[in-house]
Amino acid sequence: MMAMTARPTRRYGDVDESAVALIRLPDERLAHFHTSFGEEPAAVLTVLGDQGYLRLFNAYRDDAAAVMEVVGRRGREEHRFDPTDQLAVEIAYFSDCVLHDRQPEPSGLDGLQDIRIVEAIYRSARDGRPVTLPRMARMEAPADQEMRKVGDRRQAS
């Protein structure tokens, strides 16, 4: 991955105002993103594919309806989603998993991978060169086996 950050104005002190990253994923896929505090706000997520794209407007807002545009070989569709407090929904889901002894998705390993990517973005921006992350070993267990492990740990304490 390769990344750059910028602080063109210093109005945010020592915080990077903008960041751009290009990430190579498995199977020769690429992802890129651009985020900024200092530009006109646009909460838009775009996913480009070989058969079309989807674009989600108001993707990161909880005070406005999200609109998803799907464009492909079959034409264009538009879907609307009511405003949702995504953090409240996530907390309720996690709480329900704890109460009912279920593994939450995404897992802690997914969160760890996210942090590794953010740290690599900062490292690439700081050093001015690409950074390669070693793949994380995945230890996938069927859900019922994973739940037994959680139960076994509780009984042992």
N, C-alpha and C positions, 0 to 999 in steps of 0.2 A: 504494500500500500504506500501511497505517496500523499502527503498532505502539506498544506500551507495555512498559516494564520496571519491575520493582520490587525493592527491597532491604528487605523488612520487618524483617529481624532483624540484619543486619550480621555474622552468624556466618561468612559467606564473605568478609568484608572488603569490598573495592571491587568485587566481582563481583556482577553482577545475579543475584538469586536466581530470578526468574521473568521470563518474556517471553511476550507474546501478540502475534500479528500477523494481520492480515487482508489478503489479497493478491488483487487482481483480475488474472485471467489472460485471455489472448485468448479470443474467442468468448463473452464474458459469463460466464465461469466464475469461481468464487471458491474460495479455499483459506484456511483458518485453522488456526493451531496455537497450542498452549499448552505451554510446557515450564517445569519448575521443579526446582531442587535441594531446595527446602524443603518439598515436599508428599510425601504418601505415594507411594512409587514405583509407577508403573503404566506398563509398557512396552507401550502399546496404540496401534495405528495404525488409524484408521477412515477409510474412503473411502465417501462417500455419493454415490449416483447417482440418476438419474431412474427407474431400474427396480429399485433395491435398494441394498444396501450390502455391504461386506466389512469385517470387523474382524479384525485380526491381534493376538493376545495374545502376550506375550513377544517383541515385534517387534524389540527392540534388545538382546536378551540372547543370550549364547553359551553359557550354562550351563543352559538349560532348553529343552524342546521348544516350538516355536511352534505355535499353534493358530489356523487361519484359519476364521472363520465367514463363509459366503456366504449372504446372505438376499436373495431376489428373488421374482418372480412365480411361479416354479416351486417355491418352498418354501425350505428351509434345508438347507445342506450344511456339513459340517465336515471339514477336512483338517488332519492333523498333520505336522509337519516335525521331524526329529531336530535336536538342538542342533548348531550349526555356528559355527565361529570365522570370522565373516564377513571379518575383516581378513586372516586367513591365506589365505582363498580369493581375495580381491581381489589380494593380492600375488602369488600363484601365477599368476593370470590375466594380470596385467600383465607379469610376467617371461616368460611364454610368448609374449605379443605381441612383446616385444622380441626374443626369440630367433628368432622366425619372421617378423619384419618385417611384422607386422599392426598396423593402427590399433586401439588399444583403444577400447572403449565403456564408459562414456561418454568423450567426447573432452575435451581440454583446454578447448575452448570451453564445454562444459557445466560444467566446474569453475569457469571464470571467471564464468559466469552465476550460479552458486551464491554465489560470493563477493560479486558485485555486489548480490545480494538480501540477504545478511546485512548488508552495509554500509548498505544502504537501510533495513533494519529498525532498526539502531542510530541512524541519522540521524533517522528518524521519531520514535523514542522520545525522543531528545534534544531535538528541536525541537518536539515535540507537534503535529505536522501531517503530513498525507499526503505521501508522496514518490512521484513518478512516474519510472520508469526508462525511458530511451529504448531501443527495441528494438535488439538486437545484429544486425548484418548476418551472415547465415549464408552461408558459402562452402562449400557441399556439393560434394564431388567424388565420382564413383563410386569404390568401394573400389579397383579396379584402377588407376585414374589416381593416386589418393593413394599407393598403394604404389610406383608408378613414380617419383613425386616423391621419396619417401624413399630409394629405391635410387639415383636420380640424384645426390642430395646426398652419399651415401656414396662414389660413384665419383669425385665432384669433389674430395674431400678427400684 
